[in-house]
């Protein structure tokens, strides 16, 4: 092979290499652009709710979801059914804490600012627990109707997956929403035990555990699922009435548990109103600060004890 042929061959190889390099860079850039567009589209879809409301604090929400406390907060918000992201709830909680801090510091004394802020955190967490418990109660009230629909669907010869999808369409929230999640998980390939187990974890209750256990056993081993669900329907109806009677009987005790700490906080405002600056002088010394902390601790213990003693598991 002469020199001219080698030069021509080398030039051709170099040109082909450059062309492949340019094509590779072009494909890489196009892939990155498509990936970025997909990420932006998915992010925008995740920031818009069904009603069209755009999510706020998206960057904070993404960072918060990567942490363990953020994941626990997200699970708790899902259980409450609130249309709020972890980032939004965190910002709202901080705003509430800051507002209570300033109010407590301005109206009572500077020492009560941090205490009011801690009460804000406790109030936010209690609000989530209250919303979650209210959703659980509503779901429990729908369990007899849910068991009846599943029994009728099984009697008609429908599979359990189909019966769950039918119940999701027939029932209102929260049962309809929760069963829709179960149906979507089953459609994506999740097992029946895993989907129903996650449902029992989101909304824990004895009634739901019994229903989920019945459905799991019938899905594994078969058997007289229709008669079992109809018997369970009657039992759930009776438990529903019993829970309503117990809740009515304990309503006064529940109000007393909240009245006890409210009287303690009200006494502080009364004391400061009778003699202006009394709380400033009381909390200016370490003895007064310790006395205030002990008083708040005793009110908290009284609240917890009343709630514990009035709790009746049905």
Phi and psi in degrees as GROMACS dihedral restraints (atoms count N, CA, C in turn):
[ dihedral_restraints ]
;  ai    aj    ak    al  type     phi  dphi    fc
    3     4     5     6     1   -77.4    20    10
    4     5     6     7     1   176.1    20    10
    6     7     8     9     1   -67.1    20    10
    7     8     9    10     1   -40.2    20    10
    9    10    11    12     1   -63.6    20    10
   10    11    12    13     1   -39.3    20    10
   12    13    14    15     1   -65.9    20    10
   13    14    15    16     1   -41.9    20    10
   15    16    17    18     1   -61.6    20    10
   16    17    18    19     1   -41.4    20    10
   18    19    20    21     1   -64.1    20    10
   19    20    21    22     1   -43.4    20    10
   21    22    23    24     1   -63.3    20    10
   22    23    24    25     1   -43.6    20    10
   24    25    26    27     1   -64.9    20    10
   25    26    27    28     1   -41.4    20    10
   27    28    29    30     1   -65.3    20    10
   28    29    30    31     1   -40.6    20    10
   30    31    32    33     1   -64.4    20    10
   31    32    33    34     1   -42.0    20    10
   33    34    35    36     1   -63.3    20    10
   34    35    36    37     1   -43.2    20    10
   36    37    38    39     1   -63.3    20    10
   37    38    39    40     1   -40.8    20    10
   39    40    41    42     1   -64.1    20    10
   40    41    42    43     1   -41.5    20    10
   42    43    44    45     1   -64.9    20    10
   43    44    45    46     1   -41.3    20    10
   45    46    47    48     1   -64.0    20    10
   46    47    48    49     1   -41.0    20    10
   48    49    50    51     1   -63.1    20    10
   49    50    51    52     1   -42.5    20    10
   51    52    53    54     1   -65.2    20    10
   52    53    54    55     1   -39.7    20    10
   54    55    56    57     1   -64.1    20    10
   55    56    57    58     1   -42.5    20    10
   57    58    59    60     1   -65.2    20    10
   58    59    60    61     1   -37.1    20    10
   60    61    62    63     1   -65.5    20    10
   61    62    63    64     1   -43.1    20    10
   63    64    65    66     1   -63.4    20    10
   64    65    66    67     1   -42.8    20    10
   66    67    68    69     1   -63.7    20    10
   67    68    69    70     1   -39.3    20    10
   69    70    71    72     1   -64.0    20    10
   70    71    72    73     1   -42.4    20    10
   72    73    74    75     1   -63.8    20    10
   73    74    75    76     1   -39.8    20    10
   75    76    77    78     1   -64.6    20    10
   76    77    78    79     1   -44.0    20    10
   78    79    80    81     1   -64.9    20    10
   79    80    81    82     1   -40.7    20    10
   81    82    83    84     1   -63.1    20    10
   82    83    84    85     1   -43.5    20    10
   84    85    86    87     1   -66.0    20    10
   85    86    87    88     1   -39.8    20    10
   87    88    89    90     1   -65.2    20    10
   88    89    90    91     1   -39.9    20    10
   90    91    92    93     1   -63.5    20    10
   91    92    93    94     1   -42.1    20    10
   93    94    95    96     1   -64.1    20    10
   94    95    96    97     1   -39.7    20    10
   96    97    98    99     1   -65.7    20    10
   97    98    99   100     1   -41.6    20    10
   99   100   101   102     1   -65.2    20    10
  100   101   102   103     1   -39.9    20    10
  102   103   104   105     1   -64.9    20    10
  103   104   105   106     1   -42.7    20    10
  105   106   107   108     1   -64.7    20    10
  106   107   108   109     1   -38.8    20    10
  108   109   110   111     1   -66.0    20    10
  109   110   111   112     1   -38.3    20    10
  111   112   113   114     1   -66.5    20    10
  112   113   114   115     1   -42.2    20    10
  114   115   116   117     1   -62.5    20    10
  115   116   117   118     1   -44.4    20    10
  117   118   119   120     1   -64.3    20    10
  118   119   120   121     1   -37.6    20    10
  120   121   122   123     1   -68.0    20    10
  121   122   123   124     1   -43.9    20    10
  123   124   125   126     1   -66.2    20    10
  124   125   126   127     1   -37.9    20    10
  126   127   128   129     1   -64.8    20    10
  127   128   129   130     1   -42.4    20    10
  129   130   131   132     1   -64.8    20    10
  130   131   132   133     1   -38.1    20    10
  132   133   134   135     1   -66.7    20    10
  133   134   135   136     1   -34.4    20    10
  135   136   137   138     1   -75.7    20    10
  136   137   138   139     1   -16.4    20    10
  138   139   140   141     1   -93.9    20    10
  139   140   141   142     1    -0.1    20    10
  141   142   143   144     1  -117.5    20    10
  142   143   144   145     1   128.5    20    10
  144   145   146   147     1   -85.2    20    10
  145   146   147   148     1   177.8    20    10
  147   148   149   150     1   -62.4    20    10
  148   149   150   151     1   -29.5    20    10
  150   151   152   153     1   -85.5    20    10
  151   152   153   154     1     0.1    20    10
  153   154   155   156     1    94.2    20    10
  154   155   156   157     1     4.0    20    10
  156   157   158   159     1   -79.7    20    10
  157   158   159   160     1   128.1    20    10
  159   160   161   162     1   -78.7    20    10
  160   161   162   163     1   142.5    20    10
  162   163   164   165     1   -74.0    20    10
  163   164   165   166     1   141.6    20    10
  165   166   167   168     1  -100.5    20    10
  166   167   168   169     1   159.1    20    10
  168   169   170   171     1    55.4    20    10
  169   170   171   172     1    49.7    20    10
  171   172   173   174     1   -64.5    20    10
  172   173   174   175     1   -41.7    20    10
  174   175   176   177     1   -63.5    20    10
  175   176   177   178     1   -45.7    20    10
  177   178   179   180     1   -63.3    20    10
  178   179   180   181     1   -38.1    20    10
  180   181   182   183     1   -63.7    20    10
  181   182   183   184     1   -43.5    20    10
  183   184   185   186     1   -64.1    20    10
  184   185   186   187     1   -41.3    20    10
  186   187   188   189     1   -67.8    20    10
  187   188   189   190     1   -38.1    20    10
  189   190   191   192     1   -68.4    20    10
  190   191   192   193     1   -35.0    20    10
  192   193   194   195     1   -67.5    20    10
  193   194   195   196     1   -20.7    20    10
  195   196   197   198     1   -78.0    20    10
  196   197   198   199     1   -15.3    20    10
  198   199   200   201     1   -93.2    20    10
  199   200   201   202     1   158.3    20    10
  201   202   203   204     1   -65.1    20    10
  202   203   204   205     1   -46.1    20    10
  204   205   206   207     1   -59.5    20    10
  205   206   207   208     1   -36.1    20    10
  207   208   209   210     1   -65.8    20    10
  208   209   210   211     1   -38.4    20    10
  210   211   212   213     1   -66.6    20    10
  211   212   213   214     1   -40.3    20    10
  213   214   215   216     1   -65.0    20    10
  214   215   216   217     1   -39.3    20    10
  216   217   218   219     1   -64.7    20    10
  217   218   219   220     1   -38.4    20    10
  219   220   221   222     1   -64.2    20    10
  220   221   222   223     1   -42.0    20    10
  222   223   224   225     1   -63.5    20    10
  223   224   225   226     1   -39.2    20    10
  225   226   227   228     1   -67.0    20    10
  226   227   228   229     1   -39.1    20    10
  228   229   230   231     1   -67.3    20    10
  229   230   231   232     1   -36.7    20    10
  231   232   233   234     1   -63.3    20    10
  232   233   234   235     1   -39.2    20    10
  234   235   236   237     1   -68.1    20    10
  235   236   237   238     1   -28.6    20    10
  237   238   239   240     1   -79.1    20    10
  238   239   240   241     1   -22.0    20    10
  240   241   242   243     1    78.9    20    10
  241   242   243   244     1     9.3    20    10
  243   244   245   246     1   -75.4    20    10
  244   245   246   247     1   143.3    20    10
  246   247   248   249     1   -88.5    20    10
  247   248   249   250     1    61.9    20    10
  249   250   251   252     1  -137.6    20    10
  250   251   252   253     1   135.5    20    10
  252   253   254   255     1   -84.2    20    10
  253   254   255   256     1   161.1    20    10
  255   256   257   258     1   -57.3    20    10
  256   257   258   259     1   -37.8    20    10
  258   259   260   261     1   -64.5    20    10
  259   260   261   262     1   -43.2    20    10
  261   262   263   264     1   -64.4    20    10
  262   263   264   265     1   -45.0    20    10
  264   265   266   267     1   -62.9    20    10
  265   266   267   268     1   -39.3    20    10
  267   268   269   270     1   -64.4    20    10
  268   269   270   271     1   -42.5    20    10
  270   271   272   273     1   -67.2    20    10
  271   272   273   274     1   -43.2    20    10
  273   274   275   276     1   -63.1    20    10
  274   275   276   277     1   -37.8    20    10
  276   277   278   279     1   -66.3    20    10
  277   278   279   280     1   -42.4    20    10
  279   280   281   282     1   -62.4    20    10
  280   281   282   283     1   -39.9    20    10
  282   283   284   285     1   -64.3    20    10
  283   284   285   286     1   -40.4    20    10
  285   286   287   288     1   -65.1    20    10
  286   287   288   289     1   -42.8    20    10
  288   289   290   291     1   -62.3    20    10
  289   290   291   292     1   -44.2    20    10
  291   292   293   294     1   -63.9    20    10
  292   293   294   295     1   -40.3    20    10
  294   295   296   297     1   -65.1    20    10
  295   296   297   298     1   -44.9    20    10
  297   298   299   300     1   -65.8    20    10
  298   299   300   301     1   -36.1    20    10
  300   301   302   303     1   -59.4    20    10
  301   302   303   304     1   -48.5    20    10
  303   304   305   306     1   -66.5    20    10
  304   305   306   307     1   -40.1    20    10
  306   307   308   309     1   -65.3    20    10
  307   308   309   310     1   -45.8    20    10
  309   310   311   312     1   -63.7    20    10
  310   311   312   313     1   -37.0    20    10
  312   313   314   315     1   -72.1    20    10
  313   314   315   316     1   -34.7    20    10
  315   316   317   318     1   -82.3    20    10
  316   317   318   319     1   -38.3    20    10
  318   319   320   321     1   -88.9    20    10
  319   320   321   322     1   -30.1    20    10
  321   322   323   324     1  -106.9    20    10
  322   323   324   325     1   -80.3    20    10
  324   325   326   327     1  -163.8    20    10
  325   326   327   328     1   157.7    20    10
  327   328   329   330     1   -57.3    20    10
  328   329   330   331     1   -28.7    20    10
  330   331   332   333     1   -64.9    20    10
  331   332   333   334     1   -28.4    20    10
  333   334   335   336     1   -85.3    20    10
  334   335   336   337     1    -3.5    20    10
  336   337   338   339     1   -62.0    20    10
  337   338   339   340     1   -55.6    20    10
  339   340   341   342     1   -61.3    20    10
  340   341   342   343     1   -35.5    20    10
  342   343   344   345     1   -64.0    20    10
  343   344   345   346     1   -41.9    20    10
  345   346   347   348     1   -65.1    20    10
  346   347   348   349     1   -35.2    20    10
  348   349   350   351     1   -64.9    20    10
  349   350   351   352     1   -42.9    20    10
  351   352   353   354     1   -63.9    20    10
  352   353   354   355     1   -37.3    20    10
  354   355   356   357     1   -63.6    20    10
  355   356   357   358     1   -32.0    20    10
  357   358   359   360     1   -65.9    20    10
  358   359   360   361     1   -42.5    20    10
  360   361   362   363     1   -62.0    20    10
  361   362   363   364     1   -45.4    20    10
  363   364   365   366     1   -62.8    20    10
  364   365   366   367     1   -40.1    20    10
  366   367   368   369     1   -65.5    20    10
  367   368   369   370     1   -38.9    20    10
  369   370   371   372     1   -64.6    20    10
  370   371   372   373     1   -42.6    20    10
  372   373   374   375     1   -67.7    20    10
  373   374   375   376     1   -39.2    20    10
  375   376   377   378     1   -65.8    20    10
  376   377   378   379     1   -33.7    20    10
  378   379   380   381     1   -63.3    20    10
  379   380   381   382     1   -41.3    20    10
  381   382   383   384     1   -64.6    20    10
  382   383   384   385     1   -42.8    20    10
  384   385   386   387     1   -62.8    20    10
  385   386   387   388     1   -39.5    20    10
  387   388   389   390     1   -65.3    20    10
  388   389   390   391     1   -43.9    20    10
  390   391   392   393     1   -64.2    20    10
  391   392   393   394     1   -40.0    20    10
  393   394   395   396     1   -66.4    20    10
  394   395   396   397     1   -43.4    20    10
  396   397   398   399     1   -66.2    20    10
  397   398   399   400     1   -37.3    20    10
  399   400   401   402     1   -64.7    20    10
  400   401   402   403     1   -38.9    20    10
  402   403   404   405     1   -67.5    20    10
  403   404   405   406     1   -38.8    20    10
  405   406   407   408     1   -63.4    20    10
  406   407   408   409     1   -42.7    20    10
  408   409   410   411     1   -62.3    20    10
  409   410   411   412     1   -42.1    20    10
  411   412   413   414     1   -64.7    20    10
  412   413   414   415     1   -38.0    20    10
  414   415   416   417     1   -67.4    20    10
  415   416   417   418     1   -40.1    20    10
  417   418   419   420     1   -62.5    20    10
  418   419   420   421     1   -39.2    20    10
  420   421   422   423     1   -64.8    20    10
  421   422   423   424     1   -23.4    20    10
  423   424   425   426     1   -91.0    20    10
  424   425   426   427     1    -7.6    20    10
  426   427   428   429     1   -62.1    20    10
  427   428   429   430     1   -40.9    20    10
  429   430   431   432     1   -58.4    20    10
  430   431   432   433     1   -42.8    20    10
  432   433   434   435     1   -66.6    20    10
  433   434   435   436     1   -37.6    20    10
  435   436   437   438     1   -62.8    20    10
  436   437   438   439     1   -47.1    20    10
  438   439   440   441     1   -62.2    20    10
  439   440   441   442     1   -35.4    20    10
  441   442   443   444     1   -67.0    20    10
  442   443   444   445     1   -42.7    20    10
  444   445   446   447     1   -64.5    20    10
  445   446   447   448     1   -43.4    20    10
  447   448   449   450     1   -64.3    20    10
  448   449   450   451     1   -38.7    20    10
  450   451   452   453     1   -65.5    20    10
  451   452   453   454     1   -43.5    20    10
  453   454   455   456     1   -65.2    20    10
  454   455   456   457     1   -38.8    20    10
  456   457   458   459     1   -66.8    20    10
  457   458   459   460     1   -40.4    20    10
  459   460   461   462     1   -66.8    20    10
  460   461   462   463     1   -36.9    20    10
  462   463   464   465     1   -65.4    20    10
  463   464   465   466     1   -31.1    20    10
  465   466   467   468     1   -79.9    20    10
  466   467   468   469     1    -2.8    20    10
  468   469   470   471     1    91.6    20    10
  469   470   471   472     1    10.9    20    10
  471   472   473   474     1   -79.2    20    10
  472   473   474   475     1   148.8    20    10
  474   475   476   477     1   -71.3    20    10
  475   476   477   478     1   161.0    20    10
  477   478   479   480     1   -64.1    20    10
  478   479   480   481     1   -37.9    20    10
  480   481   482   483     1   -61.4    20    10
  481   482   483   484     1   -43.7    20    10
  483   484   485   486     1   -66.3    20    10
  484   485   486   487     1   -38.8    20    10
  486   487   488   489     1   -63.8    20    10
  487   488   489   490     1   -38.7    20    10
  489   490   491   492     1   -66.1    20    10
  490   491   492   493     1   -42.0    20    10
  492   493   494   495     1   -63.3    20    10
  493   494   495   496     1   -37.8    20    10
  495   496   497   498     1   -65.5    20    10
  496   497   498   499     1   -42.1    20    10
  498   499   500   501     1   -65.8    20    10
  499   500   501   502     1   -34.3    20    10
  501   502   503   504     1   -64.0    20    10
  502   503   504   505     1   -33.3    20    10
  504   505   506   507     1   -79.0    20    10
  505   506   507   508     1   -32.6    20    10
  507   508   509   510     1   -80.8    20    10
  508   509   510   511     1   -37.8    20    10
  510   511   512   513     1   -87.3    20    10
  511   512   513   514     1   152.8    20    10
  513   514   515   516     1   -86.2    20    10
  514   515   516   517     1   176.1    20    10
  516   517   518   519     1   -68.8    20    10
  517   518   519   520     1   147.2    20    10
  519   520   521   522     1   -89.1    20    10
  520   521   522   523     1   -12.9    20    10
  522   523   524   525     1   -62.2    20    10
  523   524   525   526     1   -42.1    20    10
  525   526   527   528     1   -61.8    20    10
  526   527   528   529     1   -42.0    20    10
  528   529   530   531     1   -66.2    20    10
  529   530   531   532     1   -43.7    20    10
  531   532   533   534     1   -67.3    20    10
  532   533   534   535     1   -40.6    20    10
  534   535   536   537     1   -69.7    20    10
  535   536   537   538     1   -30.4    20    10
  537   538   539   540     1   -64.1    20    10
  538   539   540   541     1   -38.4    20    10
  540   541   542   543     1   -63.1    20    10
  541   542   543   544     1   -42.7    20    10
  543   544   545   546     1   -62.7    20    10
  544   545   546   547     1   -43.5    20    10
  546   547   548   549     1   -63.3    20    10
  547   548   549   550     1   -39.4    20    10
  549   550   551   552     1   -66.4    20    10
  550   551   552   553     1   -40.1    20    10
  552   553   554   555     1   -63.2    20    10
  553   554   555   556     1   -40.3    20    10
  555   556   557   558     1   -65.9    20    10
  556   557   558   559     1   -37.3    20    10
  558   559   560   561     1   -66.9    20    10
  559   560   561   562     1   -28.7    20    10
  561   562   563   564     1   -85.8    20    10
  562   563   564   565     1     2.3    20    10
  564   565   566   567     1   105.1    20    10
  565   566   567   568     1     2.3    20    10
  567   568   569   570     1   -70.4    20    10
  568   569   570   571     1   150.8    20    10
  570   571   572   573     1   -75.9    20    10
  571   572   573   574     1   159.2    20    10
  573   574   575   576     1   -62.7    20    10
  574   575   576   577     1   -40.4    20    10
  576   577   578   579     1   -64.6    20    10
  577   578   579   580     1   -41.6    20    10
  579   580   581   582     1   -67.9    20    10
  580   581   582   583     1   -43.6    20    10
  582   583   584   585     1   -65.2    20    10
  583   584   585   586     1   -44.9    20    10
  585   586   587   588     1   -71.0    20    10
  586   587   588   589     1   -33.1    20    10
  588   589   590   591     1   -64.4    20    10
  589   590   591   592     1   -40.2    20    10
  591   592   593   594     1   -65.5    20    10
  592   593   594   595     1   -34.8    20    10
  594   595   596   597     1   -63.1    20    10
  595   596   597   598     1   -43.7    20    10
  597   598   599   600     1   -66.4    20    10
  598   599   600   601     1   -29.4    20    10
  600   601   602   603     1   -75.2    20    10
  601   602   603   604     1   -35.8    20    10
  603   604   605   606     1   -69.2    20    10
  604   605   606   607     1   -41.2    20    10
  606   607   608   609     1  -126.0    20    10
  607   608   609   610     1    75.8    20    10
  609   610   611   612     1   -70.9    20    10
  610   611   612   613     1   130.1    20    10
  612   613   614   615     1  -164.4    20    10
  613   614   615   616     1   155.1    20    10
  615   616   617   618     1   -65.8    20    10
  616   617   618   619     1   -39.6    20    10
  618   619   620   621     1   -63.3    20    10
  619   620   621   622     1   -43.3    20    10
  621   622   623   624     1   -67.9    20    10
  622   623   624   625     1   -37.4    20    10
  624   625   626   627     1   -61.5    20    10
  625   626   627   628     1   -41.0    20    10
  627   628   629   630     1   -64.0    20    10
  628   629   630   631     1   -44.7    20    10
  630   631   632   633     1   -64.5    20    10
  631   632   633   634     1   -44.2    20    10
  633   634   635   636     1   -64.3    20    10
  634   635   636   637     1   -41.2    20    10
  636   637   638   639     1   -63.2    20    10
  637   638   639   640     1   -40.7    20    10
  639   640   641   642     1   -62.1    20    10
  640   641   642   643     1   -43.7    20    10
  642   643   644   645     1   -67.5    20    10
  643   644   645   646     1   -39.1    20    10
  645   646   647   648     1   -63.8    20    10
  646   647   648   649     1   -45.9    20    10
  648   649   650   651     1   -64.9    20    10
  649   650   651   652     1   -41.0    20    10
  651   652   653   654     1   -67.3    20    10
  652   653   654   655     1   -32.4    20    10
  654   655   656   657     1   -71.8    20    10
  655   656   657   658     1   -33.0    20    10
  657   658   659   660     1   -79.8    20    10
  658   659   660   661     1   -52.0    20    10
  660   661   662   663     1  -108.7    20    10
  661   662   663   664     1    -5.8    20    10
  663   664   665   666     1    75.0    20    10
  664   665   666   667     1  -147.1    20    10
  666   667   668   669     1   104.8    20    10
  667   668   669   670     1  -170.4    20    10
  669   670   671   672     1   -81.6    20    10
  670   671   672   673     1    74.2    20    10
  672   673   674   675     1   -71.5    20    10
  673   674   675   676     1   -29.6    20    10
  675   676   677   678     1   -66.7    20    10
  676   677   678   679     1   -49.9    20    10
  678   679   680   681     1   -65.3    20    10
  679   680   681   682     1   -36.4    20    10
  681   682   683   684     1   -64.6    20    10
  682   683   684   685     1   -42.5    20    10
  684   685   686   687     1   -69.2    20    10
  685   686   687   688     1   -35.6    20    10
  687   688   689   690     1   -70.1    20    10
  688   689   690   691     1   -39.2    20    10
  690   691   692   693     1   -64.0    20    10
  691   692   693   694     1   -38.4    20    10
  693   694   695   696     1   -66.3    20    10
  694   695   696   697     1   -34.4    20    10
  696   697   698   699     1   -60.4    20    10
  697   698   699   700     1   -45.1    20    10
  699   700   701   702     1   -63.7    20    10
  700   701   702   703     1   -41.8    20    10
  702   703   704   705     1   -63.7    20    10
  703   704   705   706     1   -41.8    20    10
  705   706   707   708     1   -65.6    20    10
  706   707   708   709     1   -35.4    20    10
  708   709   710   711     1   -63.3    20    10
  709   710   711   712     1   -42.3    20    10
  711   712   713   714     1   -66.5    20    10
  712   713   714   715     1   -41.6    20    10
  714   715   716   717     1   -66.4    20    10
  715   716   717   718     1   -33.3    20    10
  717   718   719   720     1   -62.3    20    10
  718   719   720   721     1   -44.5    20    10
  720   721   722   723     1   -66.7    20    10
  721   722   723   724     1   -39.7    20    10
  723   724   725   726     1   -64.3    20    10
  724   725   726   727     1   -42.7    20    10
  726   727   728   729     1   -63.8    20    10
  727   728   729   730     1   -37.6    20    10
  729   730   731   732     1   -65.0    20    10
  730   731   732   733     1   -41.4    20    10
  732   733   734   735     1   -66.2    20    10
  733   734   735   736     1   -43.2    20    10
  735   736   737   738     1   -64.4    20    10
  736   737   738   739     1   -41.8    20    10
  738   739   740   741     1   -64.3    20    10
  739   740   741   742     1   -35.8    20    10
  741   742   743   744     1   -67.9    20    10
  742   743   744   745     1   -40.3    20    10
  744   745   746   747     1   -67.5    20    10
  745   746   747   748     1   -31.3    20    10
  747   748   749   750     1   -97.7    20    10
  748   749   750   751     1     6.8    20    10
  750   751   752   753     1   -63.2    20    10
  751   752   753   754     1   -38.7    20    10
  753   754   755   756     1   -67.0    20    10
  754   755   756   757     1   -39.7    20    10
  756   757   758   759     1   -65.4    20    10
  757   758   759   760     1   -38.6    20    10
  759   760   761   762     1   -63.5    20    10
  760   761   762   763     1   -41.2    20    10
  762   763   764   765     1   -65.9    20    10
  763   764   765   766     1   -33.6    20    10
  765   766   767   768     1   -64.9    20    10
  766   767   768   769     1   -38.3    20    10
  768   769   770   771     1   -62.7    20    10
  769   770   771   772     1   -33.7    20    10
  771   772   773   774     1   -83.0    20    10
  772   773   774   775     1   -26.8    20    10
  774   775   776   777     1   -70.8    20    10
  775   776   777   778     1   -31.1    20    10
  777   778   779   780     1   -61.5    20    10
  778   779   780   781     1   -54.8    20    10
  780   781   782   783     1   -68.5    20    10
  781   782   783   784     1   -28.8    20    10
  783   784   785   786     1   -64.1    20    10
  784   785   786   787     1   -37.4    20    10
  786   787   788   789     1   -65.1    20    10
  787   788   789   790     1   -37.3    20    10
  789   790   791   792     1   -63.8    20    10
  790   791   792   793     1   -45.4    20    10
  792   793   794   795     1   -66.7    20    10
  793   794   795   796     1   -38.7    20    10
  795   796   797   798     1   -64.2    20    10
  796   797   798   799     1   -34.1    20    10
  798   799   800   801     1   -65.4    20    10
  799   800   801   802     1   -31.4    20    10
  801   802   803   804     1   -65.2    20    10
  802   803   804   805     1   -45.5    20    10
  804   805   806   807     1   -63.5    20    10
  805   806   807   808     1   -37.5    20    10
  807   808   809   810     1   -65.6    20    10
  808   809   810   811     1   -41.6    20    10
  810   811   812   813     1   -64.7    20    10
  811   812   813   814     1   -42.5    20    10
  813   814   815   816     1   -71.7    20    10
  814   815   816   817     1   -27.1    20    10
  816   817   818   819     1   -77.0    20    10
  817   818   819   820     1   -34.2    20    10
  819   820   821   822     1   -67.6    20    10
  820   821   822   823     1   -43.3    20    10
  822   823   824   825     1  -134.9    20    10
  823   824   825   826     1   107.7    20    10
  825   826   827   828     1   -64.4    20    10
  826   827   828   829     1   132.1    20    10
  828   829   830   831     1    86.8    20    10
  829   830   831   832     1     4.7    20    10
  831   832   833   834     1   -66.2    20    10
  832   833   834   835     1   -39.7    20    10
  834   835   836   837     1   -70.3    20    10
  835   836   837   838     1   -32.2    20    10
  837   838   839   840     1   -63.7    20    10
  838   839   840   841     1   -44.2    20    10
  840   841   842   843     1   -69.9    20    10
  841   842   843   844     1   -34.9    20    10
  843   844   845   846     1   -69.4    20    10
  844   845   846   847     1   -40.7    20    10
  846   847   848   849     1   -88.4    20    10
  847   848   849   850     1     3.8    20    10
  849   850   851   852     1   -75.8    20    10
  850   851   852   853     1   -21.9    20    10
  852   853   854   855     1  -106.4    20    10
  853   854   855   856     1   153.1    20    10
  855   856   857   858     1   -61.7    20    10
  856   857   858   859     1   -33.6    20    10
  858   859   860   861     1   -63.6    20    10
  859   860   861   862     1   -43.3    20    10
  861   862   863   864     1   -65.6    20    10
  862   863   864   865     1   -38.6    20    10
  864   865   866   867     1   -64.5    20    10
  865   866   867   868     1   -43.1    20    10
  867   868   869   870     1   -63.5    20    10
  868   869   870   871     1   -39.9    20    10
  870   871   872   873     1   -63.4    20    10
  871   872   873   874     1   -40.3    20    10
  873   874   875   876     1   -64.2    20    10
  874   875   876   877     1   -44.0    20    10
  876   877   878   879     1   -64.0    20    10
  877   878   879   880     1   -39.5    20    10
  879   880   881   882     1   -64.5    20    10
  880   881   882   883     1   -40.6    20    10
  882   883   884   885     1   -62.4    20    10
  883   884   885   886     1   -44.9    20    10
  885   886   887   888     1   -64.3    20    10
  886   887   888   889     1   -37.2    20    10
  888   889   890   891     1   -63.7    20    10
  889   890   891   892     1   -40.6    20    10
  891   892   893   894     1   -66.9    20    10
  892   893   894   895     1   -39.4    20    10
  894   895   896   897     1   -63.2    20    10
  895   896   897   898     1   -39.6    20    10
  897   898   899   900     1   -65.5    20    10
  898   899   900   901     1   -40.9    20    10
  900   901   902   903     1   -63.7    20    10
  901   902   903   904     1   -41.3    20    10
  903   904   905   906     1   -62.0    20    10
  904   905   906   907     1   -40.8    20    10
  906   907   908   909     1   -62.2    20    10
  907   908   909   910     1   -46.3    20    10
  909   910   911   912     1   -66.2    20    10
  910   911   912   913     1   -42.1    20    10
  912   913   914   915     1   -64.4    20    10
  913   914   915   916     1   -42.7    20    10
  915   916   917   918     1   -62.9    20    10
  916   917   918   919     1   -41.7    20    10
  918   919   920   921     1   -65.5    20    10
  919   920   921   922     1   -38.2    20    10
  921   922   923   924     1   -69.8    20    10
  922   923   924   925     1   -44.3    20    10
  924   925   926   927     1   -69.0    20    10
  925   926   927   928     1   -27.7    20    10
  927   928   929   930     1   -91.2    20    10
  928   929   930   931     1     2.3    20    10
  930   931   932   933     1   -83.0    20    10
  931   932   933   934     1   124.9    20    10
  933   934   935   936     1  -125.5    20    10
  934   935   936   937     1   117.2    20    10
  936   937   938   939     1   -84.3    20    10
  937   938   939   940     1   120.3    20    10
